[in-house]
Amino acid sequence: MVALAPEQVALLLDAADHTPSPWLGIWTVLAAATGARNGELCGLEWADLDLDAGTVRFRQALTIIDPAVLPDADPNSSSRRRELAVGPVKSAASSAILTLPPFAVQALSHQRRQQARWRLACGQPQTVTLRWVESGRPAQPVKLDLVFRTERGTPVNPNHASRAFARLAASIGLAAHPHMLRHALASAMAANKEPASIIAAQLRHADGGALAQRVYIHQLPQTASRVAGLIEGVFGPAARDGPAVSAGCRVEGNRSETGTSNPA
């Protein structure tokens, strides 16, 4: 996995501002701002957002299932068509509340107004119905007021989101998929000296930072030059001409004094 550099994310966000899609632009903004997973973004509801407080909580994720594996599946059914469903996020840590940056709050506020106008113009219902699927429990229908919906008012399939994002990235010369924004956020936070525990909290990991350090934190292009500058400041000529040189002179002076006082 290669993380996108901040300037590449900036190019993606600029491209997202100009996409005609009713969902892809803000979807990309929120992916970059939160590091959320693809299915979590597609399953986000307006009730999960508090735009006045500037917060978001990812409680659920859209996924693609084979209905035949469900506990209440009809064993006599010959249909094997996969369907879109919603289910819980990976862990309790995954449902932590995140604070949104102002640019994401502004984009979401605009999206809410646009979506309301679109629904009114096209006569679309406010909610869509999917099945809630959770391990060991019968599937139940749920009504969802989703933040991201297609032109037809249907949920955004996570696979479709990945392909649409890849096309957006390709339009500006990048080969990228959505999860790279998650890696990019972690790497950018690390480059700005945020501790692994804070990065883990943003990614909603439960391990305190071990996974973030091992998988998600990548060296950005500017990191090497920053580290080189640090070493220069510690060991370079300017540093050697300062206190270190004075200390060296004192050492030589001490040796001379010792030699003078020694009768041998």
DRENDO-1510 file (C-alpha; in Angstrom, 1 decimal, always signed):
<recs>
REC; n; res; u; v; w
REC; 1; MET; +0.0; +0.0; +0.0 .
REC; 2; VAL; +1.3; +3.4; -1.0 .
REC; 3; ALA; +0.0; +6.5; +0.7 .
REC; 4; LEU; -1.0; +9.5; -1.3 .
REC; 5; ALA; +1.0; +12.6; -0.6 .
REC; 6; PRO; -0.9; +15.7; +0.7 .
REC; 7; GLU; -0.5; +17.5; -2.6 .
REC; 8; GLN; -2.1; +14.5; -4.4 .
REC; 9; VAL; -5.0; +14.5; -2.0 .
REC; 10; ALA; -5.4; +18.2; -2.7 .
REC; 11; LEU; -5.6; +17.5; -6.4 .
REC; 12; LEU; -8.2; +14.8; -5.8 .
REC; 13; LEU; -10.3; +17.2; -3.6 .
REC; 14; ASP; -10.1; +19.9; -6.4 .
REC; 15; ALA; -11.3; +17.3; -8.9 .
REC; 16; ALA; -14.1; +16.3; -6.5 .
REC; 17; ASP; -15.3; +19.9; -6.4 .
REC; 18; HIS; -16.1; +19.7; -10.1 .
REC; 19; THR; -17.6; +16.3; -10.5 .
REC; 20; PRO; -21.2; +16.3; -11.8 .
REC; 21; SER; -22.0; +13.3; -9.6 .
REC; 22; PRO; -24.5; +14.0; -6.8 .
REC; 23; TRP; -22.5; +12.0; -4.3 .
REC; 24; LEU; -18.9; +11.4; -5.4 .
REC; 25; GLY; -17.5; +14.9; -4.6 .
REC; 26; ILE; -18.7; +15.0; -1.0 .
REC; 27; TRP; -17.9; +11.2; -0.6 .
REC; 28; THR; -14.3; +12.0; -1.5 .
REC; 29; VAL; -14.2; +15.0; +0.8 .
REC; 30; LEU; -15.4; +12.9; +3.8 .
REC; 31; ALA; -13.1; +10.0; +3.0 .
REC; 32; ALA; -10.1; +12.4; +3.1 .
REC; 33; ALA; -11.3; +14.2; +6.2 .
REC; 34; THR; -12.1; +11.2; +8.3 .
REC; 35; GLY; -10.1; +8.2; +6.9 .
REC; 36; ALA; -13.4; +6.2; +7.0 .
REC; 37; ARG; -13.7; +2.9; +5.2 .
REC; 38; ASN; -15.7; +2.6; +2.0 .
REC; 39; GLY; -18.7; +0.7; +3.3 .
REC; 40; GLU; -18.9; +3.0; +6.4 .
REC; 41; LEU; -19.1; +6.1; +4.1 .
REC; 42; CYS; -21.8; +4.4; +1.9 .
REC; 43; GLY; -23.8; +3.5; +5.1 .
REC; 44; LEU; -23.6; +6.9; +6.7 .
REC; 45; GLU; -27.0; +8.5; +7.6 .
REC; 46; TRP; -27.8; +12.1; +8.3 .
REC; 47; ALA; -28.7; +11.2; +11.9 .
REC; 48; ASP; -25.0; +10.1; +12.4 .
REC; 49; LEU; -23.9; +13.7; +11.8 .
REC; 50; ASP; -24.1; +16.7; +14.1 .
REC; 51; LEU; -23.2; +19.6; +11.8 .
REC; 52; ASP; -23.7; +22.2; +14.5 .
REC; 53; ALA; -21.2; +20.4; +16.7 .
REC; 54; GLY; -19.1; +19.3; +13.7 .
REC; 55; THR; -19.0; +15.6; +14.5 .
REC; 56; VAL; -19.7; +12.3; +12.8 .
REC; 57; ARG; -20.2; +8.7; +14.1 .
REC; 58; PHE; -20.0; +5.7; +11.8 .
REC; 59; ARG; -22.4; +3.1; +13.2 .
REC; 60; GLN; -22.9; +0.9; +10.3 .
REC; 61; ALA; -21.6; -0.2; +6.9 .
REC; 62; LEU; -23.1; -1.1; +3.6 .
REC; 63; THR; -21.9; -4.5; +2.3 .
REC; 64; ILE; -22.8; -7.0; -0.5 .
REC; 65; ILE; -24.1; -10.3; +0.6 .
REC; 66; ASP; -25.3; -13.6; -0.8 .
REC; 67; PRO; -28.8; -14.0; +0.6 .
REC; 68; ALA; -28.3; -17.8; +0.7 .
REC; 69; VAL; -26.0; -17.6; +3.7 .
REC; 70; LEU; -28.5; -15.8; +5.9 .
REC; 71; PRO; -30.0; -17.7; +8.8 .
REC; 72; ASP; -33.6; -17.3; +7.4 .
REC; 73; ALA; -32.7; -18.1; +3.8 .
REC; 74; ASP; -35.1; -20.3; +1.9 .
REC; 75; PRO; -33.3; -23.6; +1.2 .
REC; 76; ASN; -35.6; -24.2; -1.8 .
REC; 77; SER; -34.8; -20.9; -3.5 .
REC; 78; SER; -32.7; -21.1; -6.6 .
REC; 79; SER; -31.9; -17.4; -6.6 .
REC; 80; ARG; -28.2; -16.7; -5.9 .
REC; 81; ARG; -28.2; -13.0; -6.8 .
REC; 82; ARG; -26.2; -10.9; -4.4 .
REC; 83; GLU; -27.8; -7.9; -2.7 .
REC; 84; LEU; -26.9; -4.7; -0.9 .
REC; 85; ALA; -27.4; -4.9; +2.9 .
REC; 86; VAL; -26.4; -2.9; +6.0 .
REC; 87; GLY; -24.7; -4.2; +9.1 .
REC; 88; PRO; -22.7; -3.1; +12.1 .
REC; 89; VAL; -19.2; -1.7; +12.0 .
REC; 90; LYS; -16.2; -3.8; +12.8 .
REC; 91; SER; -15.8; -3.1; +16.5 .
REC; 92; ALA; -17.0; -0.8; +19.3 .
REC; 93; ALA; -13.9; +1.4; +18.6 .
REC; 94; SER; -15.1; +1.8; +15.0 .
REC; 95; SER; -18.2; +3.7; +16.2 .
REC; 96; ALA; -16.2; +6.4; +18.1 .
REC; 97; ILE; -17.3; +10.0; +17.5 .
REC; 98; LEU; -14.9; +12.0; +15.2 .
REC; 99; THR; -14.6; +15.8; +15.0 .
REC; 100; LEU; -14.8; +17.0; +11.4 .
REC; 101; PRO; -12.6; +19.7; +10.0 .
REC; 102; PRO; -14.5; +22.9; +8.9 .
REC; 103; PHE; -14.1; +22.2; +5.1 .
REC; 104; ALA; -16.0; +18.9; +5.6 .
REC; 105; VAL; -18.8; +20.5; +7.7 .
REC; 106; GLN; -19.2; +23.1; +5.0 .
REC; 107; ALA; -19.3; +20.5; +2.2 .
REC; 108; LEU; -21.8; +18.3; +4.1 .
REC; 109; SER; -24.1; +21.3; +4.8 .
REC; 110; HIS; -24.1; +22.0; +1.0 .
REC; 111; GLN; -24.8; +18.3; +0.3 .
REC; 112; ARG; -27.8; +18.2; +2.6 .
REC; 113; ARG; -29.4; +21.2; +0.9 .
REC; 114; GLN; -28.6; +19.8; -2.6 .
REC; 115; GLN; -30.0; +16.4; -1.7 .
REC; 116; ALA; -33.3; +17.9; -0.4 .
REC; 117; ARG; -33.7; +19.8; -3.6 .
REC; 118; TRP; -32.9; +16.7; -5.7 .
REC; 119; ARG; -35.5; +14.6; -3.8 .
REC; 120; LEU; -38.1; +17.3; -4.2 .
REC; 121; ALA; -37.5; +17.7; -7.9 .
REC; 122; CYS; -37.4; +14.0; -8.7 .
REC; 123; GLY; -40.1; +12.9; -6.2 .
REC; 124; GLN; -37.8; +10.5; -4.4 .
REC; 125; PRO; -38.6; +9.3; -0.9 .
REC; 126; GLN; -36.5; +10.4; +2.0 .
REC; 127; THR; -35.5; +6.9; +3.0 .
REC; 128; VAL; -34.5; +3.7; +1.3 .
REC; 129; THR; -35.1; +0.2; +2.7 .
REC; 130; LEU; -32.4; -2.4; +3.0 .
REC; 131; ARG; -32.0; -5.5; +5.2 .
REC; 132; TRP; -30.0; -5.2; +8.4 .
REC; 133; VAL; -27.7; -8.2; +8.5 .
REC; 134; GLU; -25.8; -9.3; +11.7 .
REC; 135; SER; -24.1; -12.6; +12.4 .
REC; 136; GLY; -26.4; -15.1; +14.2 .
REC; 137; ARG; -29.5; -13.0; +13.8 .
REC; 138; PRO; -32.4; -13.0; +11.3 .
REC; 139; ALA; -32.2; -10.2; +8.7 .
REC; 140; GLN; -34.5; -7.3; +9.4 .
REC; 141; PRO; -35.7; -4.5; +7.0 .
REC; 142; VAL; -34.5; -1.0; +8.0 .
REC; 143; LYS; -35.3; +2.4; +6.6 .
REC; 144; LEU; -32.1; +4.5; +5.9 .
REC; 145; ASP; -31.8; +8.2; +5.4 .
REC; 146; LEU; -28.5; +8.0; +3.6 .
REC; 147; VAL; -26.0; +10.8; +3.1 .
REC; 148; PHE; -24.9; +9.3; -0.2 .
REC; 149; ARG; -27.4; +8.4; -2.9 .
REC; 150; THR; -27.3; +7.9; -6.6 .
REC; 151; GLU; -29.1; +10.0; -9.2 .
REC; 152; ARG; -32.0; +7.5; -8.9 .
REC; 153; GLY; -32.1; +7.9; -5.1 .
REC; 154; THR; -30.7; +4.4; -4.5 .
REC; 155; PRO; -27.9; +3.6; -2.1 .
REC; 156; VAL; -24.3; +3.8; -3.4 .
REC; 157; ASN; -22.9; +0.3; -3.8 .
REC; 158; PRO; -19.4; +0.2; -2.2 .
REC; 159; ASN; -18.0; -1.5; -5.3 .
REC; 160; HIS; -19.5; +1.3; -7.5 .
REC; 161; ALA; -17.9; +3.9; -5.1 .
REC; 162; SER; -14.5; +2.3; -5.5 .
REC; 163; ARG; -14.7; +2.3; -9.3 .
REC; 164; ALA; -16.0; +5.9; -9.5 .
REC; 165; PHE; -13.2; +7.1; -7.2 .
REC; 166; ALA; -10.6; +5.3; -9.3 .
REC; 167; ARG; -12.0; +7.0; -12.4 .
REC; 168; LEU; -11.9; +10.4; -10.6 .
REC; 169; ALA; -8.2; +9.7; -9.6 .
REC; 170; ALA; -7.4; +8.6; -13.2 .
REC; 171; SER; -8.8; +11.9; -14.6 .
REC; 172; ILE; -5.9; +13.7; -12.8 .
REC; 173; GLY; -3.3; +11.1; -13.6 .
REC; 174; LEU; -3.4; +9.1; -10.4 .
REC; 175; ALA; -3.8; +5.4; -9.9 .
REC; 176; ALA; -5.6; +5.3; -6.6 .
REC; 177; HIS; -8.5; +3.5; -4.7 .
REC; 178; PRO; -10.4; +4.8; -1.7 .
REC; 179; HIS; -8.5; +3.0; +1.1 .
REC; 180; MET; -5.4; +5.0; +0.1 .
REC; 181; LEU; -7.0; +8.1; +1.5 .
REC; 182; ARG; -7.1; +6.3; +4.9 .
REC; 183; HIS; -3.4; +5.6; +4.6 .
REC; 184; ALA; -2.8; +9.2; +3.4 .
REC; 185; LEU; -4.5; +10.7; +6.5 .
REC; 186; ALA; -2.5; +8.5; +8.9 .
REC; 187; SER; +0.8; +9.3; +7.2 .
REC; 188; ALA; +0.1; +13.0; +7.1 .
REC; 189; MET; -0.7; +12.9; +10.8 .
REC; 190; ALA; +2.5; +11.0; +11.5 .
REC; 191; ALA; +4.5; +13.5; +9.5 .
REC; 192; ASN; +3.1; +16.3; +11.6 .
REC; 193; LYS; +4.3; +14.4; +14.8 .
REC; 194; GLU; +1.0; +13.2; +16.0 .
REC; 195; PRO; +1.5; +10.1; +18.3 .
REC; 196; ALA; +0.4; +6.7; +17.1 .
REC; 197; SER; -2.3; +6.6; +19.8 .
REC; 198; ILE; -4.0; +9.8; +18.3 .
REC; 199; ILE; -3.7; +8.4; +14.8 .
REC; 200; ALA; -5.3; +5.1; +16.0 .
REC; 201; ALA; -8.1; +7.1; +17.6 .
REC; 202; GLN; -8.8; +8.9; +14.3 .
REC; 203; LEU; -8.7; +5.6; +12.3 .
REC; 204; ARG; -10.9; +4.1; +15.1 .
REC; 205; HIS; -8.6; +1.2; +15.9 .
REC; 206; ALA; -8.9; -0.5; +19.3 .
REC; 207; ASP; -5.2; -1.4; +19.7 .
REC; 208; GLY; -3.8; +2.0; +20.8 .
REC; 209; GLY; -1.6; +2.5; +17.7 .
REC; 210; ALA; +0.1; -0.8; +16.9 .
REC; 211; LEU; -1.7; -1.4; +13.7 .
REC; 212; ALA; -1.4; +2.2; +12.6 .
REC; 213; GLN; +2.4; +2.0; +13.0 .
REC; 214; ARG; +2.7; -1.3; +11.3 .
REC; 215; VAL; +0.3; -0.8; +8.3 .
REC; 216; TYR; -1.0; +2.7; +7.9 .
REC; 217; ILE; +1.8; +5.1; +8.6 .
REC; 218; HIS; +4.0; +5.6; +5.5 .
REC; 219; GLN; +7.0; +7.8; +4.9 .
REC; 220; LEU; +5.9; +10.8; +2.8 .
REC; 221; PRO; +8.2; +12.3; +0.2 .
REC; 222; GLN; +9.0; +15.3; +2.3 .
REC; 223; THR; +9.8; +13.2; +5.4 .
REC; 224; ALA; +13.3; +12.3; +4.2 .
REC; 225; SER; +14.3; +15.9; +3.6 .
REC; 226; ARG; +12.8; +16.9; +7.0 .
REC; 227; VAL; +14.8; +14.3; +8.8 .
REC; 228; ALA; +18.0; +15.3; +6.9 .
REC; 229; GLY; +17.4; +18.9; +8.0 .
REC; 230; LEU; +17.0; +17.7; +11.6 .
REC; 231; ILE; +20.4; +15.9; +11.4 .
REC; 232; GLU; +22.0; +18.9; +9.8 .
REC; 233; GLY; +20.7; +21.0; +12.7 .
REC; 234; VAL; +22.2; +18.7; +15.2 .
REC; 235; PHE; +25.5; +17.6; +13.6 .
REC; 236; GLY; +26.1; +20.1; +10.7 .
REC; 237; PRO; +28.7; +22.8; +10.5 .
REC; 238; ALA; +26.5; +25.4; +12.2 .
REC; 239; ALA; +26.0; +23.2; +15.2 .
REC; 240; ARG; +29.7; +22.3; +15.3 .
REC; 241; ASP; +30.7; +26.0; +15.2 .
REC; 242; GLY; +28.5; +26.7; +18.2 .
REC; 243; PRO; +28.5; +25.2; +21.7 .
REC; 244; ALA; +30.2; +22.0; +20.6 .
REC; 245; VAL; +33.3; +23.9; +19.4 .
REC; 246; SER; +33.5; +25.9; +22.7 .
REC; 247; ALA; +33.2; +22.7; +24.6 .
REC; 248; GLY; +36.1; +21.2; +22.5 .
REC; 249; CYS; +38.3; +24.2; +23.2 .
REC; 250; ARG; +37.6; +23.8; +26.9 .
REC; 251; VAL; +38.7; +20.2; +26.7 .
REC; 252; GLU; +42.0; +21.2; +24.9 .
REC; 253; GLY; +42.5; +23.9; +27.5 .
REC; 254; ASN; +42.1; +21.4; +30.3 .
REC; 255; ARG; +44.6; +19.1; +28.7 .
REC; 256; SER; +47.1; +21.9; +28.4 .
REC; 257; GLU; +46.7; +23.0; +32.0 .
REC; 258; THR; +47.1; +19.4; +33.1 .
REC; 259; GLY; +50.3; +19.0; +31.0 .
REC; 260; THR; +51.8; +22.2; +32.5 .
REC; 261; SER; +51.2; +21.2; +36.0 .
REC; 262; ASN; +52.6; +17.7; +35.6 .
REC; 263; PRO; +56.3; +17.6; +36.4 .
REC; 264; ALA; +56.8; +14.5; +34.2 .
</recs>
